[in-house]
Amino acid sequence: MVICLHCPDQDDSLEEVTEECYSPPTLQNLAIQSLLRDEALAISALTDLPQSLFPVIFEEAFTDGYIGILKAMIPVWPFPYLSLGKQINNCNLETLKAMLEGLDILLAQKVQTSRCKLRVINWREDDLKIWAGSHEGEGLPDFRTEKQPIENSAGCEVKKELKVTTEVLRMKGRLDESTTYLLQWAQQRKDSIHLFCRKLLIEGLTKASVIEIFKTVHADCIQELILRCICIEELAFLNPYLKLMKSLFTLTLDHIIGTFSLGDSEKLDEETIFSLISQLPTLHCLQKLYVNDVPFIKGNLKEYLRCLKKPLETLCISNCDLSQSDLDCLPYCLNICELKHLHISDIYLCDLLLEPLGFLLERVGDTLKTLELDSCCIVDFQFSALLPALSQCSHLREVTFYDNDVSLPFLKQLLHHTALLSQLIYECYPAPLECYDDSGVILTHRLESFCPELLDILRAKRQLHSVSFQTTKCSKCGGCYIYDRHTQCCRFVELL
């Protein structure tokens, strides 16, 4: 247990009262708000409205719920690309229906108006900056040019008149009302609409919902899949769909739990688990694999990695148990021999030999850019097995080793090796064991006295960028102390 001396009690009386900043609306904003309040006038004005005003009026109408105006704007949208971006968070069923009715009007037009250029409408949340700028210069290219090409991805053979790009998020067992409506709408118009889903999150699996999704969404267009809080037995049900995901680039397995069909006192035997994992299909394009809180990975990591066809760029494993055999297989897996990012965190490695991990670092020394070994309870002699290979990873840009149990003498030894890595721009090291007393209390004055000498070890070999030393999180409040080269003192950070 680690205890900090901070742990402040929150006192509302000490909170600073900040004066709210207020910016008066511009004349243009006032004119737009006045126009939107007269729906008939606003709709009639769309044919003569300058293109530069479309984005800002659309945003105002979307935010304030002028669904009639939204419906009318879709068939005359003067740009080939329309993305909701963060506005999707404010999209309710009525707003969705209005926009889809606008698309119906557009699709029903036998002769398309010269003004309308819409080809792609994007319901994804992660398109940023679509409303940026004044809409007269910097912001307009976001609408006039497509951030995502209209052409389908390599594995997607379906071509439609209009592409609707969406992101089905948080499918918690059952589909929500808006997602159900969108899927049904697209299914009824499948001859003229291509519903293109780049990212699919399944959180708690209901077979009927999955079947409903894939009636409309083409699996070969999905590029990122997140499976969360599902049973390992249900992976077998998803295998036919996984086989169709020929463009899958990123796969996240998060909290893959036991079995729902057996009682709490029963567990799947190892042979059954191995059989279920071995049924995973080959993933031909996968580049990024994230595994978090998957208990059945222990002893089966080699089988998980077997399904990869191309060499991975990113491998992230956290909150899992690993066996010695799992580490032993890593240097010999051909599909991770070109890793650019390796993240291992919140895994108890204290009882394992890390020489195989050192051999893996040797193999990926020419490609590895990010290395994270955090909260793994690694001690001095284990870290020593990694040092020769670590100093050969000449392309490393970021390393983090915080929350491991290393002594001050060994930390100095580690820094002598990382000092040779000239491309590092971000480094986070663990505070040495000498910074805690016998009861686990963090002694910040010791960390402040050690760090200048530690920084000098690095500074003697190369220029420093972002370098910090971080204590283990406090068992009471979850915060920690960080010493960095810029502040040159310990500061308390509340971690979420």
C-alpha positions as CSV (number, residue, x, y, z in Angstrom):
1,M,0.0,0.0,0.0
2,V,1.2,3.5,-0.9
3,I,0.0,6.6,0.9
4,C,0.5,10.2,-0.1
5,L,0.6,13.1,2.3
6,H,-1.8,15.1,0.1
7,C,-5.3,13.6,0.0
8,P,-7.0,17.0,0.5
9,D,-10.6,17.1,1.6
10,Q,-12.7,19.0,-0.8
11,D,-14.0,22.2,0.7
12,D,-16.5,24.0,-1.4
13,S,-15.9,27.3,0.5
14,L,-12.3,27.4,-0.9
15,E,-13.3,27.1,-4.5
16,E,-12.5,30.2,-6.5
17,V,-15.4,32.0,-8.1
18,T,-14.5,32.8,-11.6
19,E,-16.3,35.4,-13.6
20,E,-18.1,34.0,-16.6
21,C,-16.8,35.3,-19.8
22,Y,-19.6,36.6,-22.1
23,S,-19.2,37.4,-25.7
24,P,-22.1,39.2,-27.3
25,P,-23.5,37.7,-30.5
26,T,-22.4,39.1,-33.8
27,L,-24.8,40.8,-36.2
28,Q,-24.5,37.7,-38.4
29,N,-25.5,35.4,-35.5
30,L,-28.4,37.6,-34.6
31,A,-29.6,37.7,-38.3
32,I,-29.3,33.9,-38.5
33,Q,-31.3,33.4,-35.3
34,S,-34.0,35.7,-36.5
35,L,-34.1,33.9,-39.8
36,L,-34.4,30.4,-38.2
37,R,-37.4,31.6,-36.1
38,D,-39.4,32.0,-39.3
39,E,-39.3,28.5,-40.8
40,A,-41.1,29.3,-44.0
41,L,-38.8,32.3,-44.8
42,A,-35.7,30.3,-43.9
43,I,-36.6,27.4,-46.2
44,S,-37.5,29.8,-49.1
45,A,-34.2,31.5,-48.7
46,L,-32.1,28.4,-49.1
47,T,-32.0,28.6,-52.9
48,D,-30.3,32.0,-52.7
49,L,-28.3,31.5,-49.5
50,P,-24.5,32.0,-50.0
51,Q,-22.6,28.7,-49.6
52,S,-20.5,30.2,-46.9
53,L,-23.6,30.5,-44.6
54,F,-24.8,26.9,-45.0
55,P,-22.5,25.3,-42.3
56,V,-23.2,27.9,-39.6
57,I,-26.9,27.9,-40.3
58,F,-27.0,24.1,-40.3
59,E,-25.2,24.0,-36.9
60,E,-27.6,26.5,-35.4
61,A,-30.6,24.6,-36.7
62,F,-29.2,21.3,-35.5
63,T,-28.4,22.6,-32.0
64,D,-31.7,24.4,-31.5
65,G,-33.9,21.7,-33.0
66,Y,-35.3,23.4,-36.1
67,I,-36.0,20.0,-37.8
68,G,-38.1,21.4,-40.6
69,I,-35.2,23.6,-41.8
70,L,-32.7,20.7,-41.4
71,K,-34.9,18.5,-43.6
72,A,-35.0,21.3,-46.2
73,M,-31.3,21.9,-46.2
74,I,-30.3,18.3,-47.1
75,P,-31.6,18.3,-50.7
76,V,-29.8,21.6,-51.4
77,W,-26.6,21.0,-49.5
78,P,-23.9,22.7,-51.7
79,F,-20.9,20.5,-50.7
80,P,-20.1,16.9,-51.4
81,Y,-19.5,16.1,-47.8
82,L,-21.6,16.7,-44.7
83,S,-20.3,15.5,-41.3
84,L,-22.1,15.9,-37.9
85,G,-18.9,15.5,-35.9
86,K,-19.4,16.2,-32.2
87,Q,-23.0,17.4,-33.0
88,I,-23.9,13.7,-33.1
89,N,-24.1,13.8,-29.3
90,N,-27.1,16.1,-29.6
91,C,-28.9,14.0,-32.2
92,N,-32.2,12.7,-31.0
93,L,-34.7,10.5,-32.9
94,E,-36.7,13.4,-34.2
95,T,-33.6,15.1,-35.6
96,L,-32.4,11.9,-37.2
97,K,-35.8,11.4,-38.8
98,A,-35.8,14.9,-40.2
99,M,-32.4,14.4,-41.8
100,L,-33.3,11.1,-43.2
101,E,-36.5,12.5,-44.7
102,G,-34.3,15.2,-46.3
103,L,-32.2,12.4,-47.8
104,D,-35.4,10.7,-49.1
105,I,-36.3,13.9,-50.9
106,L,-32.9,14.1,-52.4
107,L,-33.0,10.4,-53.6
108,A,-36.5,10.9,-55.0
109,Q,-35.4,13.8,-57.2
110,K,-35.3,12.7,-60.8
111,V,-33.4,15.7,-61.8
112,Q,-31.0,16.8,-59.1
113,T,-30.7,20.6,-58.6
114,S,-27.5,22.2,-59.7
115,R,-26.8,23.4,-56.2
116,C,-26.9,20.1,-54.4
117,K,-23.6,18.2,-54.5
118,L,-24.1,15.9,-51.5
119,R,-22.5,12.4,-51.9
120,V,-21.4,11.5,-48.4
121,I,-23.2,12.2,-45.1
122,N,-21.2,11.3,-42.0
123,W,-22.8,10.3,-38.7
124,R,-19.4,9.6,-37.0
125,E,-18.4,11.4,-33.8
126,D,-14.7,11.6,-34.4
127,D,-14.5,14.1,-37.3
128,L,-13.1,17.2,-35.8
129,K,-13.0,20.8,-36.9
130,I,-15.9,20.6,-39.3
131,W,-17.3,23.8,-37.9
132,A,-13.9,25.5,-37.6
133,G,-13.0,28.9,-39.1
134,S,-15.3,31.7,-40.2
135,H,-16.8,29.5,-43.0
136,E,-15.5,32.0,-45.4
137,G,-12.0,30.7,-45.7
138,E,-10.3,28.2,-43.4
139,G,-13.4,26.3,-42.4
140,L,-14.9,25.9,-45.9
141,P,-12.5,23.2,-47.3
142,D,-13.9,20.8,-44.6
143,F,-17.1,20.9,-46.5
144,R,-16.0,21.4,-50.1
145,T,-13.5,18.5,-50.1
146,E,-14.0,15.1,-48.6
147,K,-11.9,14.0,-45.7
148,Q,-12.8,10.4,-46.5
149,P,-12.9,9.4,-50.1
150,I,-16.2,8.4,-51.6
151,E,-14.6,5.2,-52.9
152,N,-15.2,2.2,-50.8
153,S,-12.3,0.6,-48.9
154,A,-10.3,-2.1,-50.5
155,G,-12.4,-5.0,-49.3
156,C,-15.8,-3.3,-49.8
157,E,-17.2,-4.0,-53.2
158,V,-20.6,-2.4,-52.8
159,K,-21.2,0.9,-54.7
160,K,-24.3,3.0,-54.1
161,E,-25.6,6.4,-55.2
162,L,-25.2,7.9,-51.7
163,K,-22.9,6.9,-48.9
164,V,-24.0,7.3,-45.2
165,T,-21.1,6.9,-42.9
166,T,-22.0,6.1,-39.3
167,E,-20.4,4.8,-36.1
168,V,-22.5,2.3,-34.2
169,L,-21.5,3.0,-30.6
170,R,-22.5,1.4,-27.3
171,M,-24.6,-1.5,-28.5
172,K,-25.4,-2.5,-25.0
173,G,-27.2,-5.7,-25.6
174,R,-30.0,-4.1,-27.5
175,L,-29.9,-1.4,-30.1
176,D,-31.1,2.0,-29.1
177,E,-34.1,3.5,-30.9
178,S,-32.2,5.9,-33.1
179,T,-29.7,3.2,-34.3
180,T,-32.6,0.8,-35.0
181,Y,-34.4,3.4,-37.1
182,L,-31.3,4.2,-39.1
183,L,-30.6,0.5,-39.8
184,Q,-34.2,-0.1,-40.9
185,W,-34.2,3.1,-43.0
186,A,-31.0,2.0,-44.8
187,Q,-32.2,-1.5,-45.3
188,Q,-35.4,-0.3,-47.0
189,R,-33.2,1.8,-49.4
190,K,-30.4,-0.6,-49.9
191,D,-30.4,-0.1,-53.7
192,S,-29.5,3.6,-53.3
193,I,-27.9,3.8,-49.9
194,H,-24.6,2.4,-48.7
195,L,-24.4,2.4,-44.9
196,F,-20.7,2.5,-44.3
197,C,-19.6,1.7,-40.7
198,R,-16.0,2.2,-39.9
199,K,-16.2,1.6,-36.2
200,L,-18.4,-0.9,-34.4
201,L,-18.7,-1.3,-30.7
202,I,-20.5,-4.3,-29.3
203,E,-20.9,-4.0,-25.5
204,G,-22.9,-7.0,-24.2
205,L,-24.0,-9.2,-27.1
206,T,-27.6,-9.9,-28.1
207,K,-27.6,-12.2,-31.1
208,A,-30.7,-10.6,-32.6
209,S,-29.1,-7.1,-32.5
210,V,-26.0,-8.4,-34.2
211,I,-28.0,-10.1,-36.9
212,E,-30.0,-6.9,-37.4
213,I,-26.8,-4.8,-37.8
214,F,-25.2,-7.0,-40.4
215,K,-28.4,-7.1,-42.5
216,T,-27.5,-3.5,-43.5
217,V,-23.9,-2.8,-42.5
218,H,-21.4,-4.5,-44.7
219,A,-18.9,-6.3,-42.6
220,D,-16.1,-5.9,-45.1
221,C,-16.2,-2.1,-44.6
222,I,-15.6,-2.2,-40.8
223,Q,-12.2,-1.0,-39.9
224,E,-12.3,-0.9,-36.1
225,L,-14.2,-3.4,-33.9
226,I,-14.5,-3.2,-30.1
227,L,-15.9,-6.2,-28.2
228,R,-16.6,-5.4,-24.6
229,C,-18.3,-7.3,-21.8
230,I,-19.2,-10.4,-23.8
231,C,-18.8,-14.0,-23.0
232,I,-16.0,-16.0,-24.5
233,E,-18.5,-18.6,-25.8
234,E,-20.1,-15.8,-27.8
235,L,-17.0,-15.3,-29.8
236,A,-17.9,-18.4,-31.7
237,F,-21.2,-16.7,-32.8
238,L,-19.2,-13.7,-34.1
239,N,-16.7,-15.7,-36.0
240,P,-18.7,-15.8,-39.3
241,Y,-18.9,-12.0,-39.2
242,L,-15.2,-11.6,-38.2
243,K,-14.3,-13.7,-41.3
244,L,-16.1,-11.1,-43.5
245,M,-14.3,-8.1,-41.9
246,K,-11.6,-8.0,-44.6
247,S,-10.8,-4.4,-43.9
248,L,-10.5,-4.7,-40.1
249,F,-7.5,-2.6,-39.0
250,T,-8.1,-2.4,-35.2
251,L,-9.5,-5.0,-32.8
252,T,-10.1,-4.3,-29.1
253,L,-11.0,-7.2,-26.7
254,D,-12.2,-5.6,-23.5
255,H,-13.5,-7.5,-20.5
256,I,-14.2,-10.8,-22.1
257,I,-15.8,-12.6,-19.3
258,G,-16.5,-16.2,-18.4
259,T,-19.7,-18.0,-19.5
260,F,-23.3,-17.2,-19.0
261,S,-24.6,-20.7,-19.6
262,L,-22.8,-22.3,-16.7
263,G,-23.4,-21.7,-13.0
264,D,-21.1,-19.4,-11.0
265,S,-19.4,-22.3,-9.4
266,E,-18.5,-23.9,-12.7
267,K,-15.7,-22.8,-15.0
268,L,-14.8,-23.6,-18.6
269,D,-12.0,-26.2,-18.7
270,E,-8.7,-25.3,-20.4
271,E,-9.4,-27.6,-23.4
272,T,-12.7,-25.9,-24.1
273,I,-11.1,-22.4,-23.8
274,F,-8.4,-23.4,-26.2
275,S,-10.9,-24.8,-28.6
276,L,-12.9,-21.6,-28.6
277,I,-9.8,-19.4,-29.1
278,S,-8.5,-21.6,-31.9
279,Q,-11.7,-21.0,-33.8
280,L,-10.9,-17.3,-34.2
281,P,-10.6,-16.6,-37.9
282,T,-7.6,-15.2,-39.7
283,L,-7.6,-11.4,-39.7
284,H,-5.8,-10.4,-42.9
285,C,-5.5,-6.6,-42.4
286,L,-5.2,-6.3,-38.6
287,Q,-2.6,-3.8,-37.5
288,K,-3.6,-2.9,-34.0
289,L,-4.6,-5.3,-31.2
290,Y,-5.7,-4.2,-27.8
291,V,-6.4,-6.8,-25.1
292,N,-7.7,-5.6,-21.7
293,D,-9.1,-7.7,-18.8
294,V,-9.3,-11.0,-20.7
295,P,-8.6,-13.7,-18.2
296,F,-8.4,-16.5,-20.7
297,I,-5.4,-15.1,-22.4
298,K,-3.2,-16.7,-19.8
299,G,-1.4,-19.6,-21.4
300,N,-3.2,-18.9,-24.8
301,L,-1.4,-15.8,-26.0
302,K,0.2,-17.7,-28.9
303,E,-3.2,-18.9,-30.0
304,Y,-4.6,-15.4,-29.9
305,L,-1.7,-14.1,-32.1
306,R,-2.1,-17.0,-34.5
307,C,-5.1,-15.4,-36.1
308,L,-3.0,-12.5,-37.4
309,K,-2.0,-12.5,-41.1
310,K,0.1,-9.3,-41.3
311,P,2.7,-8.2,-38.8
312,L,1.1,-6.0,-36.1
313,E,2.1,-2.4,-35.6
314,T,0.5,-2.1,-32.1
315,L,0.2,-4.7,-29.4
316,C,-1.4,-3.5,-26.1
317,I,-2.1,-6.0,-23.3
318,S,-3.4,-4.7,-19.9
319,N,-5.1,-6.1,-16.8
320,C,-4.4,-9.7,-17.8
321,D,-2.6,-12.6,-16.3
322,L,0.3,-13.9,-18.4
323,S,2.2,-17.1,-17.9
324,Q,5.9,-17.8,-18.6
325,S,4.9,-19.7,-21.7
326,D,3.1,-16.6,-23.0
327,L,6.3,-14.5,-22.7
328,D,8.4,-17.3,-24.1
329,C,6.4,-17.4,-27.4
330,L,6.7,-13.6,-28.1
331,P,10.2,-13.6,-29.7
332,Y,9.1,-16.4,-32.1
333,C,5.8,-14.9,-33.3
334,L,6.5,-13.7,-36.8
335,N,3.4,-11.5,-36.8
336,I,4.8,-9.2,-34.1
337,C,8.3,-8.9,-35.4
338,E,7.7,-5.4,-36.9
339,L,6.0,-3.8,-33.9
340,K,6.0,0.0,-33.7
341,H,4.1,0.2,-30.4
342,L,4.3,-2.2,-27.5
343,H,2.2,-1.5,-24.4
344,I,2.2,-3.9,-21.4
345,S,0.5,-2.5,-18.2
346,D,-1.2,-3.6,-15.0
347,I,0.2,-7.1,-15.3
348,Y,1.9,-8.8,-12.5
349,L,5.3,-9.9,-13.9
350,C,7.3,-10.1,-10.7
351,D,7.4,-13.9,-10.7
352,L,8.3,-14.3,-14.4
353,L,11.6,-14.3,-16.3
354,L,11.8,-11.3,-18.7
355,E,14.6,-12.6,-21.0
356,P,12.0,-13.5,-23.7
357,L,10.8,-9.9,-23.6
358,G,14.4,-8.8,-24.1
359,F,14.7,-11.1,-27.1
360,L,11.5,-9.5,-28.6
361,L,13.0,-6.0,-28.1
362,E,16.1,-7.2,-30.1
363,R,13.9,-8.3,-32.9
364,V,11.8,-5.1,-33.1
365,G,14.7,-2.8,-32.4
366,D,14.6,-1.3,-35.9
367,T,10.8,-0.5,-35.8
368,L,9.8,0.1,-32.2
369,K,8.8,3.7,-31.5
370,T,6.8,3.4,-28.3
371,L,7.5,1.1,-25.3
372,E,5.3,1.1,-22.2
373,L,5.9,-1.3,-19.3
374,D,3.8,0.3,-16.6
375,S,2.4,-1.0,-13.2
376,C,4.0,-4.5,-13.8
377,C,5.8,-4.8,-10.4
378,I,9.1,-5.4,-12.3
379,V,12.2,-5.5,-10.0
380,D,15.8,-4.7,-10.6
381,F,17.1,-8.1,-11.8
382,Q,14.2,-8.5,-14.2
383,F,14.8,-5.1,-15.7
384,S,18.4,-5.9,-16.1
385,A,17.5,-8.6,-18.7
386,L,16.0,-5.9,-20.9
387,L,18.8,-3.3,-20.8
388,P,21.0,-4.7,-23.6
389,A,18.1,-4.9,-26.0
390,L,16.6,-1.6,-24.9
391,S,19.7,0.4,-25.7
392,Q,19.5,-1.0,-29.3
393,C,16.0,0.3,-29.9
394,S,17.3,3.4,-31.7
395,H,14.0,4.6,-33.1
396,L,12.2,4.8,-29.8
397,R,10.3,8.1,-29.3
398,E,8.4,7.3,-26.1
399,V,9.2,5.1,-23.1
400,T,7.2,4.8,-19.8
401,F,8.2,2.5,-16.9
402,Y,6.3,4.0,-14.0
403,D,5.0,2.1,-11.1
404,N,7.7,-0.6,-11.0
405,D,9.8,-1.6,-8.0
406,V,13.3,-0.4,-8.8
407,S,16.1,0.9,-6.6
408,L,18.0,4.1,-7.0
409,P,21.2,2.4,-8.1
410,F,19.4,0.4,-10.8
411,L,17.4,3.5,-11.9
412,K,20.7,5.2,-12.6
413,Q,21.8,2.2,-14.6
414,L,18.6,2.3,-16.6
415,L,19.1,6.0,-17.4
416,H,22.6,5.3,-18.6
417,H,21.1,3.0,-21.3
418,T,18.1,5.3,-22.3
419,A,20.6,8.2,-22.5
420,L,21.8,6.6,-25.7
421,L,18.4,6.8,-27.3
422,S,18.7,10.1,-29.1
423,Q,15.2,10.2,-30.6
424,L,13.3,10.0,-27.3
425,I,10.9,12.9,-26.8
426,Y,8.8,11.5,-23.9
427,E,10.1,9.6,-20.9
428,C,8.4,8.6,-17.7
429,Y,10.4,6.7,-15.1
430,P,9.4,5.2,-11.7
431,A,10.3,6.9,-8.5
432,P,12.9,4.7,-6.8
433,L,12.0,2.6,-3.8
434,E,14.1,4.9,-1.6
435,C,11.3,7.5,-2.0
436,Y,9.0,5.5,0.3
437,D,9.3,4.7,4.0
438,D,8.7,1.3,5.5
439,S,5.0,2.0,5.7
440,G,4.7,2.9,2.0
441,V,4.4,6.7,2.7
442,I,5.7,8.8,-0.2
443,L,8.6,10.9,0.8
444,T,8.6,13.7,-1.7
445,H,11.6,15.5,-0.4
446,R,13.7,12.5,-1.3
447,L,12.4,12.4,-4.8
448,E,13.2,16.1,-5.2
449,S,16.8,15.5,-4.0
450,F,17.4,12.5,-6.3
451,C,16.0,13.8,-9.5
452,P,18.5,16.5,-10.4
453,E,21.3,13.9,-10.5
454,L,19.1,11.5,-12.5
455,L,18.4,14.2,-15.0
456,D,22.1,15.0,-15.3
457,I,22.7,11.4,-16.4
458,L,20.5,11.9,-19.4
459,R,21.6,15.5,-20.0
460,A,25.2,14.4,-20.3
461,K,24.4,12.4,-23.4
462,R,21.6,14.2,-25.3
463,Q,19.1,17.0,-25.3
464,L,16.1,16.4,-23.1
465,H,12.4,17.0,-24.0
466,S,9.7,15.6,-21.7
467,V,11.2,13.7,-18.8
468,S,9.4,12.9,-15.5
469,F,9.7,10.6,-12.5
470,Q,6.4,9.4,-11.1
471,T,5.5,7.7,-7.8
472,T,3.1,4.8,-7.4
473,K,-0.5,5.9,-7.0
474,C,-1.7,6.6,-3.5
475,S,-3.9,3.7,-2.3
476,K,-6.3,6.2,-0.6
477,C,-6.9,8.9,-3.2
478,G,-5.4,7.5,-6.4
479,G,-3.1,10.5,-6.9
480,C,0.6,10.5,-7.4
481,Y,3.6,12.9,-7.3
482,I,5.5,13.7,-10.4
483,Y,8.8,15.4,-10.8
484,D,9.6,16.8,-14.2
485,R,12.6,18.7,-15.6
486,H,10.5,21.8,-16.3
487,T,9.1,22.5,-12.8
488,Q,12.0,20.9,-11.0
489,C,9.8,20.1,-8.1
490,C,7.2,17.5,-7.0
491,R,3.7,18.3,-8.0
492,F,0.6,16.3,-6.9
493,V,-1.6,15.0,-9.7
494,E,-5.0,13.5,-9.3
495,L,-5.4,10.6,-11.6
496,L,-8.7,9.4,-12.8
